[in-house]
Amino acid sequence: MKKYILHLLLLALAQNAFAQTFNVSDEVDINRADMYGVVGKINDRVIFFSVEDGYATFRSFDEKMHHLSEKRIELEKRYSAKVFDVLAGKNDFCLIYQYKKKGRDFIKIEKYDGTIRLLDSATVTSFGTGFMSETPPAMSHSEDRRVVLFYHVNGKEEMEAATVSLDSLRVIQAHHFSVHSIDMSENFKEALVNNKGDMSFTWEQNNRTGVLDKHTISATEFLSGGGVMQYSLPLKDFITNDVKFVYDNLHNRIVACGLISKKGAFKTQGYFTASLNEAPNGKIGYHLFDDVFMSSVKGRKVSNNKGIDDVKIQDIALRKDGGILLFVEQVETRSRSMNNYTYAGATYAPNSYTHPLMQQTDYYYDNIFIFSTHPDCEQHWRTVLYKKQFSQNDEGAFCSFFMMKSPSALRLIFNDEVQKNTTVSEYVLNGAGQYERHTLLNTDGQNLSLRFHDAVQTGSNELIIPSEDRHRIRLLKATY
């Protein structure tokens, strides 16, 4: 099979005499895969995995993306097995999955090196969810990907949870607890774990008109060294349209960011950033959009903040000084039924009971808004990065952007248009909010459909991007 190895001098970066190298692997067939993804880079080998019929298949590639090896692994109790994720470390990677046995869900971790040789394995914990449980166990991981949190919501006020070290494959802490006065099926937001193994569960209550005077976000934190902490912040006078929580490992904080509207409004009119466990009572900053910002969003002069439709928090980046960068994207999904359609050479009427209407779903991923706040949650700067992406019936898989982090800048990389022959661009953003837009790559004739949302950064100047076309995957390695 033909291999494309691209060595491109980038148009926009040529001014700085800066070259990039692109290497593309051969195709991998994922036609029957239940899930797949790029694991990362282990000892100079890029690892890709896919899961199918209770088997996990791992493939390794060298620096030039030549295929090196492949190994198919049968999961324990494979007919009931479900893979959570595959997490890469510096010298190993861990396959993490659950399986059912005698009415319980068991969690197993298998550790492999870069040659896909088994190093260690352990069944680390289990949950009594039962065969008919509506809420199976879930998992989250720490920022450094060396600690994982498993948790199970049992009913409206019960939860089981355990944190596990991927270095030792041992449980750090485990708890079975009740949360009174909080309906977890309605108020539970996210489960977090930090690099030390502390676990936190975050909540939001009374986010509706009529009880805004009681509107709060809160967290319950179980410390790995023992002890339980409770944190809460009021969000009076505002309704949240989206909320996201993260651990700030450098400053040992639980950070929350959200999009807000004033009472009676239907669109997002501003945002907040907060530190829930900032001594003594937490810290929060509210920021409503002003006319200057709204004018830059709308592309015309605006004198009244009526808000922005269809916006979503996509990422949070934490500054070394304790500040916060909030990344928000305009995302809209429209579903419609076609008036008629052709099937096997015939056109059917929309009211046909024999041949139902074809459902069409359109995805729009447009401008990116970035808000930067100081450690005290006061606004530092904000900016709008302009783009327009449109796709159909693909769940937006080729839309949005990938954020690549380096010590000097952030790079937001994306497809200009969602099609095979497109241009890949990037915004390079510095700490003061200044940015440049560069053209990186033209995919004409390369048969590449890049999924930047699923890319993995494997070094300060390197990332791996999967390209999917008709259930076949190729991996593009970009090196700056």
N, C-alpha and C positions, 0 to 999 in steps of 0.2 A: 504494500500500500504506500502510496506516495506520501512523503513527509515534507511539510513546509517548514523551513527554517528561515526566519526573516531577520535580516540585519538592516535596521532602518535608521537613517539620520533624520531625526524628527524635524519637521518644518518649523514649528514654533520655537523649539529649543536650539535650533541651529545657531541662533544669534549668540548663544552662550557656549557654543562649541561643545554641546552636551549630547552624547549619543545614547540610544537605548537599544537593547537586544531583545528580540522576541524568538522563542523557541516553541514549537507546537508538536504535540505527541501524535501518534497514530490514533485511530478511532477505537473506542471501547463501546461494545454493544450493551445497552442497559434496558433493552426492550421490556423485560419482565421484572425489572428491579422495583422493590417496594420503596427503597430509599437509596440515596447515593450522595457522595460528596468528596471534597478534597480534605484529607486529614491534615496535611502539612508537610514539613520537611524534616526528616529524621536522619542525621548524619549524612547529609548531602544527597539523600534520596527523597524524592517526592512520592508520597503515598496517596493513593486514591482507593475508595472503598465503595462497594455496592452490596445491598442485601436483597436476597431473593429466596423465597420458599424455605426460610429457616436456616439459610447459609449466608455467611459473610465472606465476600471475595475481596482480597486486597491485591493491588497492583502497585509495583514500584517502578520509578523512572529515574534516570540519571540526570546530570546537570543540563544535558542537551535534549532532555525529554525523550530519550530512547528507552523503550521498554526493557526492564531488567528481569523482573520475576513476577509470579502470580501465585496466590495461595487461596484455596477455598476451605473455609472452616465451618464445621457443623456446630450450630448453637445448641446449648443444653435444652432438652425438651423442645426441640425446634418447632413443633407444630403450635406451641403456645408462646414462643419467644417473640419479644419485641425489642428492637434496638433503640436505646435512648440517643446515643451519640458515640462518636469516636474522637477522643481528645488527644492531641499531640503534646508531648513534652520535648525536651532538648534531645534526649537519647532514646526515647521510647514513645509508644502510643498505646492507649487503652481503649479496648472495645467494651462498652458498657450496655448491658441489656437486662431485661427481666424475663422470667419464665414462671409458669404456674405449676404448683405441686400441692396436692391435697388441700385445695381451697385457699392457698396463700400465694402471694406474689413474692418471688425471691429475686434479689438483685445480685447479678454476677459481674465481675470485672476481670478481663483477661488482658495481660500486658505483653506487648511484642516489641522487638527491636526493629531497626530499619530494614533488616533482611527478612522480616515477617517470621521471626523465630520466637516461639512462646517463651517468655521469661518468668511469668508468675500468673496465678489466677486465684480467685477467692470468691465465694458467695458471702457478701458482706453484711446483708441485712434482709429482712422480709417484712411484709405487711399483710395483715389479715383482711384483704379486700373482698374475698369471695368471688365466685364465678360470675355473679350477676352485678358486680359493682359498676355504678355509673361513673365513678371518678377513679380511674386507675392511678397508680403512683406516677409522680412527675419528677423531673430533675432539673437542677440549675448548677452552674459551675462558677468557681471563683475567677477573678480577672487573670490570674496566672495559669489557670486550667490545671492546677494540681490538687484542688479540693473540690469535691462534688457534694451537693445536697440532694437527698431524696426525701420526698414528702408525700403524704396522702391525706386528703381532706375526707373525713368520715362524717357524713351528715352535715348539720349546720353549725355545730359548736365543737367538734372533735378533730384533732389533727395528730398524726404521727410523723416524725421527722428524724433523720440521721445525717450527719456529715461524715465523709470518708476521705482519707488521705490517699491520693493515687500513688504516692511514693511508697508507702508501706502497705497499702490495701487493708488498712485497719480503720475501725470506726473511731472518730474523734469524740463525738458526743451523740446521744440519742434521747429523744423525748416523746412522750405521749401526753398531750395536754388538752385542756378545754379553754375556750375563749367565750366567756359569758358576755352578753349584751352586744355581741358582734355576730351578725349572720355571715358566715364565711362564704356561703354560696352567692351572696349578693355583694358583700363589702371587701372580700379578699382581693388584693391586687397582684403582688409579686412575692416570691420567695427568693431571698438573697443569701449568699455565703461569701465571706471574705477570705483572703489568703491564709488567715490563721485558723479558719474553721468556725468562726462565730457565725451563727445563722440568724436571719431576721425575716419576719413576716410582716408585710405592710398592708394597711387597710385604708379605706376611705368611707366615711359615713355622712349621711344626710346631704348628699349632693343633688338637691332638688329644691325648687321654689317652694317657699312656705316654711322650711326648716333651715334656711341658710345661716341663721344665727348659731346653729349647732354643727355646721359643716366643718369636718376635720379630716386631716390625714394623720396616720399614726403608724407606729412600728413596735413590735415585740421582738426583743433581741435576746438570744441565748448565747452567753459567752462561753468560749471553749474551755476557759479556766474555771467555770462555775459562775452561777449568778444569772438573773434575768433582769433586763432593763425595759422600761416602758417609755416611749416618746410620743408626743402629740403636738400638732400645730393647728391653730384655727385657720379656716379659709372663709371667713365671714364676708358676705356681700358678693361672692363670686361663685359661679358654677364652673366646674372644670369639664372640658371637652375631651381631654386626654391627659393622662398622668403616667410618668415613668420614674422608677426608683433605681439607683445604683449605689454600690459601695465605693467610697473613696478610700482605697487602702493606704495611700500616702499620708492622709490626715485623719484616718480612722473615723470617717463620717458616713452617715447614711444620707445620701443626696436625693432630693425629689425635684422634678421639674414638671410643669403642667401648662396647658393652654386654657385660658379663662375667658368667660363672658360675664358681663354685668347682668343683673337680674332683669329678665324680660327680653334679653337679646337672643338671637338664634345663630349667630356667627361668632367665630373666635375674635376677640377684641384685644387680646394681650397674652402675657405669659407670666409665670412665676418661677423662681428658683429658690430652693430652701435646703437647709442643713438641719435634719431633725434632732440630732444628738449634739448640737453645738451648745456648750455651756453658756448660761445656766438653763435657758428655756427654749433653745432652738433659735433659728434665724430664718427669715423669709423676706423676699423682696417681690413686690407686684409691679408690673410694667405694662401699661396700656399703650397700644399703638397710637402714635401721633399722626398729624396730617402729612408730615414730611415722609414718614415711613409708608403710609398708605398710598401716597402719590407714587412712590417708587415701585410699589407692588402693582398698582393699577395701570401705571404708564400714563397717567394724566393727573391733573391737579385735583386733589380731594380735600374737602373742607369739613368733613364729618366722618368720624370713625364708625362705620357701620359693620366693620369686621370683615373676616375672610372666610370663605366657604372651604370645606373639604381639606383641612390641613391635619397633618399627623406627625407626631414626634418620631423621628427615625433613629436618632442617636444622641448620646451625651458624651462629650469629651471633658476630662477633668484637667484643669491647669495645675502646674506644679505649685503655684502660689496660693492655691485653694479656690481659685475662680472656676467658673463653669462655662462650657460652650454647649449650647442647645441647638440641635439641627432639626429643622422642621421642613416638611415637604408638602407641596400641594398634591394630593392624591384623590382621584375621583373614579368611581366605578359606575357605569351605566349599563343596565340590562334592558333588552328590548326583544320583542318577538317580530320576526320578519313577516311581512304581509303574505308572501308566498315563497316557495322555494322549489328547486328542481331536484328530483331524486330518481335515479335510474332512467333519466331521459324524459320524465313526465313532471308537469307542474301541478301542485296540489293547492286547493283553496285553503285559506287560513282557518275555516271553520270545520275542516275535515276531522272527523273523529278517528278515522283509520290512520291518518298521518298527521300528528300534532305539529304545532308551529315549531320552527327552529328558533332556539334561543341564542341571541347574540349578546356578548358582553364586551364592552369597550372599557379600556383602562387608560387613564390620563395621569401621567406623572410629570408635573411641571416644576415651577421655580422652587429653589431651596432658600429658606430663611435661616440665618445664623445669628444667634444672640449670645453675646459674651457678657458675663457679670463678674464683678470683683468678689473677693472672699467674703465681703459683707453683704453680698447679694444685690448690690447696686449695679445698675447697668454700666458697662464699659463701652461697648460698641455693638452695632448691628449692621447687617448687610443682606442684600438680596443677590443670589446667583441665578441668572436666568437660563432656563432650558425649557424645552417642550418635548415630551415623549408620549407616543400613542401606540397602543397595540390592541389586538382583539383575541379573545378566547384563549389566552395563555396565562391567565392569573397574574399578569404583569411581571412574568419571570425575567424579561430582558430589559425592564425599566429600572428606575431609581439609580442609585450610585453606590460606589464603594469608597470608603474613607481610608486612605493610607496614611499612617502616622510616621513622622520622622522627627528628630530633635529640633529641626529648624522650621518645619512647615507641615501643614496638612494638605493632602491631595485628594480631591473629590473627582473620581474617574467615572465616566458614564458614556453610553451610546448616544450620539446626537439624534439618531432616528432608529426605531426598532425595525430593522430589516437586515438582510444578509450583507448587502453592499452599503456600508455606512461609514461614518467617521467616528472614531473614538476621541473624546476630548477630556480635558481635566481643568479644574480650577485649582490653582496653587494659592493657599491662604496662609498668611503669616500671623503672628501673635497680635498685631495691631489692627487686624481686620482688612488689611490691604490684600488684593488678589490679582492674579493674572490668569487669563484663559489661554490654554495651549492645545494645539492639535497633535495627537499622539500617533494615530494609526488609521489608515484607510483599509477596510476589509474587502475591497473590490477583488473578486476572483479567488478569494481565500476560503470561501464557504464557512465562515465563522459567524456564529450567533452567540454572542458573549453574554453570560449571566453574571454581571458585576455584583449583584446582590449576594451571590454565593461564592465570591472570590475569597481567598485566604492570603493574608500577608505572611510571608515566610522569612523576611529579613527587613532591615531598615530601608533597603532599596530594591526589594523583590516581592512580587506577588504572583499567585497562580489563579488563573481565571478559567472556569469551565465554559466550554462552548458546546451547545446542544442543538442537534439537528436530526429530526426523525428518529428519536430514541438512540442516538449515537453521540458519544461524548468525546471531545478532544480537549486537552489541557494546554492552555497558552501560558507560558512563563514569561513575564515581563521583568527585565532587569534595568534599573536606572543607572 
